[in-house]
Amino acid sequence: MSKFVYRMQNILNIKEKLEDQARMDFGLAMVRLREEEEKLEQLKMRKAGYEEAARNSLKASLRILEIRANKDAIERMDEYMVIQRVEIEKAEKKVEQERIKLQESIQERKIQEKLRENAFDVFMEEEKARESREIDELTSYTYGQKKVEEALEEG
């Protein structure tokens, strides 16, 4: 039996490498999204701390400068949180882009694998046909040899 050689194996290999790269890019995008979400959570915690400090300063004696500083800090945290939400949206869009690229890479690899399977099926059928021809030729030769031997014995 001869060896199966897929003539587009190099393309399949490239598709597999592209899929691996797309997986890595998707993973990195997910990590970045988680980092941005964590930053937002940290900003929320800082804001909550400033709000708590503001409540405490209102309960204690009136310190206008401290109250104003807390108010400014809370407003800055709100601004930072708006900016951070924009960063999260960017990261989510990047994740979605990478997810789409990954899906396309997987689909392209599967197409190449299916083509390889089809080529292998064709190869196997050709091999079976070749083996069948060889068996037929061997059988015909053997039968012919027996006839020749019988004819020689009779004559």
Secondary structure, DSSP 4 states (H G I P E B T S, - for coil): -PPP--TTHHHHHHHHHHHHHHHHHHHHHHHHHHHHHHHHHHHHHHHHHHHHHHHHHHHSS--HHHHHHHHHHHHHHHHHHHHHHHHHHHHHHHHHHHHHHHHHHHHHHHHHHHHHHHHHHHHHHHHHHHHHHHHHHHHHHHHHHHHHHHHHHH-
